[in-house]
Amino acid sequence: MHQLRHSAATHLGEAEVPLQLIMGKTRHMNPRTAMRYVKPGAEAIAKVTEVLAPAAVPTDQLSGTPWSAT
């Protein structure tokens, strides 16, 4: 039964369900206890990484002027 609760909390966390709702579903009173069950997967970590480090600007757009020189 314990593993089922852990799996459910992990799936909810990966689905970006807020921690407060995960706590309500798992009946944890302390956020630290609920967070123990929520382990983000590789896809969730990659998504956050993309927010923090968006794709770089192509190098052909780095040279040259950003405005018209007419």
N, CA, C and O atoms as a CHARMM CRD file, in Angstrom:
* protein
*
  280
    1    1 MET  N      0.81900  -1.19500   0.00000 PROA 1      0.00000
    2    1 MET  CA     0.00000   0.00000   0.00000 PROA 1      0.00000
    3    1 MET  C      0.86500   1.26100   0.00000 PROA 1      0.00000
    4    1 MET  O      0.53300   2.25200  -0.65100 PROA 1      0.00000
    5    2 HSD  N      1.96200   1.21300   0.72900 PROA 2      0.00000
    6    2 HSD  CA     2.86000   2.35300   0.81000 PROA 2      0.00000
    7    2 HSD  C      3.41600   2.70400  -0.57400 PROA 2      0.00000
    8    2 HSD  O      3.47800   3.87900  -0.93600 PROA 2      0.00000
    9    3 GLN  N      3.82100   1.69000  -1.34600 PROA 3      0.00000
   10    3 GLN  CA     4.36900   1.91700  -2.67800 PROA 3      0.00000
   11    3 GLN  C      3.32700   2.53700  -3.60300 PROA 3      0.00000
   12    3 GLN  O      3.67200   3.34200  -4.46900 PROA 3      0.00000
   13    4 LEU  N      2.07000   2.17600  -3.43200 PROA 4      0.00000
   14    4 LEU  CA     0.99200   2.73600  -4.24200 PROA 4      0.00000
   15    4 LEU  C      0.85000   4.23300  -3.98400 PROA 4      0.00000
   16    4 LEU  O      0.66600   5.01400  -4.91700 PROA 4      0.00000
   17    5 ARG  N      0.93600   4.62500  -2.72500 PROA 5      0.00000
   18    5 ARG  CA     0.84400   6.05200  -2.38400 PROA 5      0.00000
   19    5 ARG  C      2.02500   6.80900  -2.96400 PROA 5      0.00000
   20    5 ARG  O      1.86400   7.91600  -3.47600 PROA 5      0.00000
   21    6 HSD  N      3.20400   6.22400  -2.88900 PROA 6      0.00000
   22    6 HSD  CA     4.40500   6.83700  -3.45400 PROA 6      0.00000
   23    6 HSD  C      4.24200   7.01600  -4.96800 PROA 6      0.00000
   24    6 HSD  O      4.52900   8.08900  -5.50000 PROA 6      0.00000
   25    7 SER  N      3.78900   5.98100  -5.65200 PROA 7      0.00000
   26    7 SER  CA     3.61200   6.04900  -7.10700 PROA 7      0.00000
   27    7 SER  C      2.56300   7.08900  -7.48500 PROA 7      0.00000
   28    7 SER  O      2.75300   7.85500  -8.43100 PROA 7      0.00000
   29    8 ALA  N      1.45600   7.11500  -6.74500 PROA 8      0.00000
   30    8 ALA  CA     0.39600   8.07900  -7.03400 PROA 8      0.00000
   31    8 ALA  C      0.90300   9.50500  -6.86200 PROA 8      0.00000
   32    8 ALA  O      0.63700  10.36400  -7.70200 PROA 8      0.00000
   33    9 ALA  N      1.63500   9.76100  -5.77500 PROA 9      0.00000
   34    9 ALA  CA     2.17400  11.10200  -5.54500 PROA 9      0.00000
   35    9 ALA  C      3.16900  11.48100  -6.63500 PROA 9      0.00000
   36    9 ALA  O      3.20400  12.63300  -7.06800 PROA 9      0.00000
   37   10 THR  N      3.96700  10.53700  -7.07500 PROA 10     0.00000
   38   10 THR  CA     4.93300  10.80900  -8.14000 PROA 10     0.00000
   39   10 THR  C      4.21100  11.15400  -9.43300 PROA 10     0.00000
   40   10 THR  O      4.59000  12.11100 -10.10800 PROA 10     0.00000
   41   11 HSD  N      3.19000  10.40700  -9.79000 PROA 11     0.00000
   42   11 HSD  CA     2.43000  10.69100 -11.01300 PROA 11     0.00000
   43   11 HSD  C      1.74400  12.05200 -10.93400 PROA 11     0.00000
   44   11 HSD  O      1.71200  12.79200 -11.91700 PROA 11     0.00000
   45   12 LEU  N      1.20200  12.37600  -9.78100 PROA 12     0.00000
   46   12 LEU  CA     0.56800  13.68900  -9.61500 PROA 12     0.00000
   47   12 LEU  C      1.59500  14.81000  -9.74200 PROA 12     0.00000
   48   12 LEU  O      1.32100  15.83500 -10.36600 PROA 12     0.00000
   49   13 GLY  N      2.76700  14.62200  -9.15700 PROA 13     0.00000
   50   13 GLY  CA     3.82200  15.62600  -9.25500 PROA 13     0.00000
   51   13 GLY  C      4.28400  15.83000 -10.68200 PROA 13     0.00000
   52   13 GLY  O      4.49700  16.96600 -11.10700 PROA 13     0.00000
   53   14 GLU  N      4.44400  14.73800 -11.43600 PROA 14     0.00000
   54   14 GLU  CA     4.86100  14.84100 -12.83100 PROA 14     0.00000
   55   14 GLU  C      3.77800  15.48400 -13.69500 PROA 14     0.00000
   56   14 GLU  O      4.07100  16.05500 -14.74600 PROA 14     0.00000
   57   15 ALA  N      2.52800  15.38900 -13.24800 PROA 15     0.00000
   58   15 ALA  CA     1.43100  16.02200 -13.97000 PROA 15     0.00000
   59   15 ALA  C      1.26300  17.48600 -13.55300 PROA 15     0.00000
   60   15 ALA  O      0.28900  18.13800 -13.93000 PROA 15     0.00000
   61   16 GLU  N      2.21400  17.99000 -12.77800 PROA 16     0.00000
   62   16 GLU  CA     2.25400  19.38300 -12.31900 PROA 16     0.00000
   63   16 GLU  C      1.07400  19.74700 -11.41900 PROA 16     0.00000
   64   16 GLU  O      0.61600  20.88900 -11.40700 PROA 16     0.00000
   65   17 VAL  N      0.58900  18.75700 -10.66800 PROA 17     0.00000
   66   17 VAL  CA    -0.45400  19.01400  -9.67500 PROA 17     0.00000
   67   17 VAL  C      0.20600  19.75400  -8.51500 PROA 17     0.00000
   68   17 VAL  O      1.27600  19.34200  -8.06600 PROA 17     0.00000
   69   18 PRO  N     -0.39400  20.83000  -8.01800 PROA 18     0.00000
   70   18 PRO  CA     0.19900  21.57500  -6.90900 PROA 18     0.00000
   71   18 PRO  C      0.40500  20.69700  -5.66100 PROA 18     0.00000
   72   18 PRO  O     -0.37100  19.78000  -5.39000 PROA 18     0.00000
   73   19 LEU  N      1.45600  21.00100  -4.92600 PROA 19     0.00000
   74   19 LEU  CA     1.81000  20.22000  -3.73700 PROA 19     0.00000
   75   19 LEU  C      0.66600  20.16900  -2.72400 PROA 19     0.00000
   76   19 LEU  O      0.46900  19.14700  -2.06600 PROA 19     0.00000
   77   20 GLN  N     -0.09200  21.26300  -2.59400 PROA 20     0.00000
   78   20 GLN  CA    -1.20100  21.27200  -1.64200 PROA 20     0.00000
   79   20 GLN  C     -2.22300  20.18700  -1.98300 PROA 20     0.00000
   80   20 GLN  O     -2.77100  19.54900  -1.08300 PROA 20     0.00000
   81   21 LEU  N     -2.48300  19.97300  -3.27200 PROA 21     0.00000
   82   21 LEU  CA    -3.44200  18.93900  -3.66200 PROA 21     0.00000
   83   21 LEU  C     -2.87100  17.54300  -3.46000 PROA 21     0.00000
   84   21 LEU  O     -3.59200  16.61800  -3.08800 PROA 21     0.00000
   85   22 ILE  N     -1.57100  17.39600  -3.70500 PROA 22     0.00000
   86   22 ILE  CA    -0.92000  16.10400  -3.45300 PROA 22     0.00000
   87   22 ILE  C     -0.98500  15.78900  -1.96000 PROA 22     0.00000
   88   22 ILE  O     -1.23500  14.64800  -1.57300 PROA 22     0.00000
   89   23 MET  N     -0.76000  16.79800  -1.12900 PROA 23     0.00000
   90   23 MET  CA    -0.84500  16.60800   0.32100 PROA 23     0.00000
   91   23 MET  C     -2.24900  16.18300   0.72400 PROA 23     0.00000
   92   23 MET  O     -2.41500  15.31100   1.57700 PROA 23     0.00000
   93   24 GLY  N     -3.25400  16.79100   0.11700 PROA 24     0.00000
   94   24 GLY  CA    -4.63400  16.42300   0.43900 PROA 24     0.00000
   95   24 GLY  C     -4.94700  14.99600   0.02600 PROA 24     0.00000
   96   24 GLY  O     -5.61300  14.26500   0.75900 PROA 24     0.00000
   97   25 LYS  N     -4.47400  14.60400  -1.13300 PROA 25     0.00000
   98   25 LYS  CA    -4.75500  13.25900  -1.62800 PROA 25     0.00000
   99   25 LYS  C     -4.03700  12.19300  -0.81100 PROA 25     0.00000
  100   25 LYS  O     -4.60000  11.13200  -0.54100 PROA 25     0.00000
  101   26 THR  N     -2.79100  12.47200  -0.41400 PROA 26     0.00000
  102   26 THR  CA    -2.01700  11.49100   0.35400 PROA 26     0.00000
  103   26 THR  C     -2.20800  11.63700   1.86400 PROA 26     0.00000
  104   26 THR  O     -1.67000  10.84800   2.64000 PROA 26     0.00000
  105   27 ARG  N     -2.97600  12.64700   2.27700 PROA 27     0.00000
  106   27 ARG  CA    -3.27600  12.93300   3.68200 PROA 27     0.00000
  107   27 ARG  C     -2.03600  13.24600   4.51300 PROA 27     0.00000
  108   27 ARG  O     -1.95600  12.87800   5.68500 PROA 27     0.00000
  109   28 HSD  N     -1.08000  13.92000   3.90600 PROA 28     0.00000
  110   28 HSD  CA     0.08400  14.39000   4.64500 PROA 28     0.00000
  111   28 HSD  C     -0.20100  15.79600   5.15100 PROA 28     0.00000
  112   28 HSD  O     -0.77300  16.61800   4.43600 PROA 28     0.00000
  113   29 MET  N      0.19300  16.06000   6.36100 PROA 29     0.00000
  114   29 MET  CA    -0.00600  17.38100   6.94800 PROA 29     0.00000
  115   29 MET  C      1.21400  18.28400   6.74200 PROA 29     0.00000
  116   29 MET  O      1.09100  19.50900   6.73700 PROA 29     0.00000
  117   30 ASN  N      2.37700  17.68100   6.57300 PROA 30     0.00000
  118   30 ASN  CA     3.62700  18.41800   6.44600 PROA 30     0.00000
  119   30 ASN  C      4.10900  18.36000   4.99300 PROA 30     0.00000
  120   30 ASN  O      4.24800  17.26900   4.43900 PROA 30     0.00000
  121   31 PRO  N      4.36700  19.51900   4.36300 PROA 31     0.00000
  122   31 PRO  CA     4.85100  19.51800   2.97600 PROA 31     0.00000
  123   31 PRO  C      6.13800  18.71400   2.78700 PROA 31     0.00000
  124   31 PRO  O      6.33000  18.09200   1.74300 PROA 31     0.00000
  125   32 ARG  N      7.01600  18.72300   3.78400 PROA 32     0.00000
  126   32 ARG  CA     8.27500  17.97500   3.65700 PROA 32     0.00000
  127   32 ARG  C      8.01100  16.47400   3.55000 PROA 32     0.00000
  128   32 ARG  O      8.72200  15.76500   2.83800 PROA 32     0.00000
  129   33 THR  N      7.00200  16.00000   4.25000 PROA 33     0.00000
  130   33 THR  CA     6.66300  14.58300   4.17900 PROA 33     0.00000
  131   33 THR  C      6.10700  14.24700   2.80000 PROA 33     0.00000
  132   33 THR  O      6.47600  13.22700   2.21700 PROA 33     0.00000
  133   34 ALA  N      5.22400  15.09200   2.27400 PROA 34     0.00000
  134   34 ALA  CA     4.64300  14.85000   0.95500 PROA 34     0.00000
  135   34 ALA  C      5.72000  14.92300  -0.13000 PROA 34     0.00000
  136   34 ALA  O      5.70200  14.13400  -1.07500 PROA 34     0.00000
  137   35 MET  N      6.64000  15.85100   0.00000 PROA 35     0.00000
  138   35 MET  CA     7.69900  16.00800  -1.00500 PROA 35     0.00000
  139   35 MET  C      8.60500  14.78700  -1.06000 PROA 35     0.00000
  140   35 MET  O      9.23000  14.52800  -2.08800 PROA 35     0.00000
  141   36 ARG  N      8.68300  14.04900   0.01500 PROA 36     0.00000
  142   36 ARG  CA     9.49200  12.83700   0.05900 PROA 36     0.00000
  143   36 ARG  C      9.01100  11.81400  -0.97700 PROA 36     0.00000
  144   36 ARG  O      9.79600  11.01100  -1.48100 PROA 36     0.00000
  145   37 TYR  N      7.73300  11.85500  -1.28100 PROA 37     0.00000
  146   37 TYR  CA     7.14800  10.90500  -2.21800 PROA 37     0.00000
  147   37 TYR  C      7.18400  11.39200  -3.66700 PROA 37     0.00000
  148   37 TYR  O      7.06400  10.59300  -4.59500 PROA 37     0.00000
  149   38 VAL  N      7.34600  12.66700  -3.85300 PROA 38     0.00000
  150   38 VAL  CA     7.29100  13.24200  -5.19800 PROA 38     0.00000
  151   38 VAL  C      8.70100  13.30900  -5.77100 PROA 38     0.00000
  152   38 VAL  O      9.51400  14.12800  -5.34200 PROA 38     0.00000
  153   39 LYS  N      8.98500  12.45300  -6.73100 PROA 39     0.00000
  154   39 LYS  CA    10.29300  12.40200  -7.38300 PROA 39     0.00000
  155   39 LYS  C     10.10600  12.77700  -8.84700 PROA 39     0.00000
  156   39 LYS  O      9.52100  12.00300  -9.60500 PROA 39     0.00000
  157   40 PRO  N     10.58600  13.94400  -9.26400 PROA 40     0.00000
  158   40 PRO  CA    10.38800  14.34100 -10.65600 PROA 40     0.00000
  159   40 PRO  C     11.15800  13.43500 -11.61500 PROA 40     0.00000
  160   40 PRO  O     12.29600  13.05000 -11.34500 PROA 40     0.00000
  161   41 GLY  N     10.53400  13.10800 -12.71700 PROA 41     0.00000
  162   41 GLY  CA    11.17200  12.28600 -13.73200 PROA 41     0.00000
  163   41 GLY  C     12.06000  13.11600 -14.63900 PROA 41     0.00000
  164   41 GLY  O     12.12400  14.33800 -14.51300 PROA 41     0.00000
  165   42 ALA  N     12.73400  12.45500 -15.54300 PROA 42     0.00000
  166   42 ALA  CA    13.66100  13.12700 -16.46500 PROA 42     0.00000
  167   42 ALA  C     12.94000  14.15500 -17.32900 PROA 42     0.00000
  168   42 ALA  O     13.48100  15.22500 -17.60500 PROA 42     0.00000
  169   43 GLU  N     11.72300  13.83400 -17.75600 PROA 43     0.00000
  170   43 GLU  CA    10.97200  14.76000 -18.60800 PROA 43     0.00000
  171   43 GLU  C     10.62700  16.04600 -17.85800 PROA 43     0.00000
  172   43 GLU  O     10.72300  17.13500 -18.42400 PROA 43     0.00000
  173   44 ALA  N     10.23000  15.93200 -16.60100 PROA 44     0.00000
  174   44 ALA  CA     9.90500  17.11200 -15.79900 PROA 44     0.00000
  175   44 ALA  C     11.14400  17.96400 -15.56100 PROA 44     0.00000
  176   44 ALA  O     11.06800  19.19200 -15.60800 PROA 44     0.00000
  177   45 ILE  N     12.27000  17.33600 -15.30800 PROA 45     0.00000
  178   45 ILE  CA    13.51700  18.07000 -15.10100 PROA 45     0.00000
  179   45 ILE  C     13.94900  18.78100 -16.39000 PROA 45     0.00000
  180   45 ILE  O     14.41400  19.92000 -16.34800 PROA 45     0.00000
  181   46 ALA  N     13.79400  18.10700 -17.52600 PROA 46     0.00000
  182   46 ALA  CA    14.14300  18.71800 -18.81400 PROA 46     0.00000
  183   46 ALA  C     13.26100  19.93000 -19.09200 PROA 46     0.00000
  184   46 ALA  O     13.73600  20.93200 -19.62700 PROA 46     0.00000
  185   47 LYS  N     11.99100  19.84800 -18.73600 PROA 47     0.00000
  186   47 LYS  CA    11.05800  20.95800 -18.95300 PROA 47     0.00000
  187   47 LYS  C     11.47500  22.18600 -18.13600 PROA 47     0.00000
  188   47 LYS  O     11.44200  23.30900 -18.64000 PROA 47     0.00000
  189   48 VAL  N     11.86300  21.97400 -16.88400 PROA 48     0.00000
  190   48 VAL  CA    12.31500  23.07500 -16.03500 PROA 48     0.00000
  191   48 VAL  C     13.62600  23.64900 -16.56200 PROA 48     0.00000
  192   48 VAL  O     13.82400  24.86400 -16.55300 PROA 48     0.00000
  193   49 THR  N     14.51400  22.78000 -17.01600 PROA 49     0.00000
  194   49 THR  CA    15.78900  23.23100 -17.56100 PROA 49     0.00000
  195   49 THR  C     15.55800  24.12200 -18.77400 PROA 49     0.00000
  196   49 THR  O     16.25600  25.12100 -18.94500 PROA 49     0.00000
  197   50 GLU  N     14.60000  23.78000 -19.61000 PROA 50     0.00000
  198   50 GLU  CA    14.29000  24.59100 -20.79200 PROA 50     0.00000
  199   50 GLU  C     13.79900  25.98000 -20.38600 PROA 50     0.00000
  200   50 GLU  O     14.09100  26.96000 -21.07100 PROA 50     0.00000
  201   51 VAL  N     13.06200  26.07500 -19.29200 PROA 51     0.00000
  202   51 VAL  CA    12.60200  27.38100 -18.80700 PROA 51     0.00000
  203   51 VAL  C     13.79100  28.21900 -18.34400 PROA 51     0.00000
  204   51 VAL  O     13.84800  29.42200 -18.60000 PROA 51     0.00000
  205   52 LEU  N     14.74200  27.57600 -17.65800 PROA 52     0.00000
  206   52 LEU  CA    15.89200  28.30100 -17.12300 PROA 52     0.00000
  207   52 LEU  C     16.94000  28.61800 -18.17300 PROA 52     0.00000
  208   52 LEU  O     17.64100  29.62400 -18.06300 PROA 52     0.00000
  209   53 ALA  N     17.05700  27.77000 -19.19800 PROA 53     0.00000
  210   53 ALA  CA    18.07600  27.96700 -20.23600 PROA 53     0.00000
  211   53 ALA  C     17.43400  27.72600 -21.60100 PROA 53     0.00000
  212   53 ALA  O     17.60600  26.65900 -22.19000 PROA 53     0.00000
  213   54 PRO  N     16.68800  28.72400 -22.10800 PROA 54     0.00000
  214   54 PRO  CA    16.03700  28.54500 -23.40200 PROA 54     0.00000
  215   54 PRO  C     17.06100  28.33400 -24.51200 PROA 54     0.00000
  216   54 PRO  O     18.24600  28.62800 -24.35300 PROA 54     0.00000
  217   55 ALA  N     16.58600  27.82800 -25.61900 PROA 55     0.00000
  218   55 ALA  CA    17.47000  27.55200 -26.76200 PROA 55     0.00000
  219   55 ALA  C     18.25600  28.80400 -27.12700 PROA 55     0.00000
  220   55 ALA  O     17.73100  29.91700 -27.09300 PROA 55     0.00000
  221   56 ALA  N     19.50100  28.60400 -27.47000 PROA 56     0.00000
  222   56 ALA  CA    20.38300  29.71900 -27.80600 PROA 56     0.00000
  223   56 ALA  C     19.96800  30.36200 -29.12700 PROA 56     0.00000
  224   56 ALA  O     19.32900  29.73000 -29.96900 PROA 56     0.00000
  225   57 VAL  N     20.33800  31.61700 -29.29000 PROA 57     0.00000
  226   57 VAL  CA    20.09300  32.34000 -30.53600 PROA 57     0.00000
  227   57 VAL  C     21.03700  31.77500 -31.59000 PROA 57     0.00000
  228   57 VAL  O     22.22100  31.59200 -31.30600 PROA 57     0.00000
  229   58 PRO  N     20.54600  31.49000 -32.80900 PROA 58     0.00000
  230   58 PRO  CA    21.43900  30.98400 -33.85900 PROA 58     0.00000
  231   58 PRO  C     22.60800  31.93200 -34.09500 PROA 58     0.00000
  232   58 PRO  O     22.44600  33.15100 -34.03000 PROA 58     0.00000
  233   59 THR  N     23.78300  31.37600 -34.36800 PROA 59     0.00000
  234   59 THR  CA    24.98800  32.19600 -34.50700 PROA 59     0.00000
  235   59 THR  C     24.91900  33.16200 -35.67400 PROA 59     0.00000
  236   59 THR  O     25.56000  34.21200 -35.61700 PROA 59     0.00000
  237   60 ASP  N     24.17100  32.86200 -36.73500 PROA 60     0.00000
  238   60 ASP  CA    24.08300  33.79400 -37.85700 PROA 60     0.00000
  239   60 ASP  C     23.33100  35.05900 -37.48300 PROA 60     0.00000
  240   60 ASP  O     23.43800  36.06100 -38.19000 PROA 60     0.00000
  241   61 GLN  N     22.57000  35.04500 -36.38700 PROA 61     0.00000
  242   61 GLN  CA    21.86200  36.23400 -35.93700 PROA 61     0.00000
  243   61 GLN  C     22.69600  37.04700 -34.95000 PROA 61     0.00000
  244   61 GLN  O     22.31900  38.16500 -34.60000 PROA 61     0.00000
  245   62 LEU  N     23.81500  36.50300 -34.50000 PROA 62     0.00000
  246   62 LEU  CA    24.65700  37.22000 -33.54200 PROA 62     0.00000
  247   62 LEU  C     25.54100  38.24700 -34.22500 PROA 62     0.00000
  248   62 LEU  O     25.81900  39.29800 -33.64800 PROA 62     0.00000
  249   63 SER  N     25.99000  37.96400 -35.44800 PROA 63     0.00000
  250   63 SER  CA    26.81200  38.93100 -36.17400 PROA 63     0.00000
  251   63 SER  C     25.89100  39.85500 -36.95400 PROA 63     0.00000
  252   63 SER  O     24.75400  39.50200 -37.26900 PROA 63     0.00000
  253   64 GLY  N     26.38100  41.00700 -37.25100 PROA 64     0.00000
  254   64 GLY  CA    25.54800  41.94600 -37.99800 PROA 64     0.00000
  255   64 GLY  C     24.79700  42.85200 -37.05600 PROA 64     0.00000
  256   64 GLY  O     24.84000  42.67700 -35.83800 PROA 64     0.00000
  257   65 THR  N     24.11800  43.80900 -37.61700 PROA 65     0.00000
  258   65 THR  CA    23.42400  44.79600 -36.80000 PROA 65     0.00000
  259   65 THR  C     21.94900  44.42800 -36.67700 PROA 65     0.00000
  260   65 THR  O     21.37400  43.85600 -37.60200 PROA 65     0.00000
  261   66 PRO  N     21.35100  44.74400 -35.57000 PROA 66     0.00000
  262   66 PRO  CA    19.94600  44.42600 -35.36100 PROA 66     0.00000
  263   66 PRO  C     19.00200  45.38800 -36.06800 PROA 66     0.00000
  264   66 PRO  O     17.78800  45.19000 -36.04200 PROA 66     0.00000
  265   67 TRP  N     19.54700  46.43800 -36.70300 PROA 67     0.00000
  266   67 TRP  CA    18.71600  47.43000 -37.38200 PROA 67     0.00000
  267   67 TRP  C     19.22100  47.65000 -38.79400 PROA 67     0.00000
  268   67 TRP  O     20.31900  47.22000 -39.14600 PROA 67     0.00000
  269   68 SER  N     18.44200  48.29700 -39.57000 PROA 68     0.00000
  270   68 SER  CA    18.81500  48.55100 -40.95700 PROA 68     0.00000
  271   68 SER  C     19.81200  49.70300 -41.00400 PROA 68     0.00000
  272   68 SER  O     19.62500  50.71700 -40.33300 PROA 68     0.00000
  273   69 ALA  N     20.88000  49.54700 -41.80300 PROA 69     0.00000
  274   69 ALA  CA    21.92000  50.58600 -41.88800 PROA 69     0.00000
  275   69 ALA  C     21.74200  51.41100 -43.15400 PROA 69     0.00000
  276   69 ALA  O     22.72200  51.72900 -43.82700 PROA 69     0.00000
  277   70 THR  N     20.50500  51.76200 -43.48700 PROA 70     0.00000
  278   70 THR  CA    20.26600  52.55700 -44.70100 PROA 70     0.00000
  279   70 THR  C     20.25600  54.01700 -44.43200 PROA 70     0.00000
  280   70 THR  O     20.06700  54.81200 -45.35200 PROA 70     0.00000
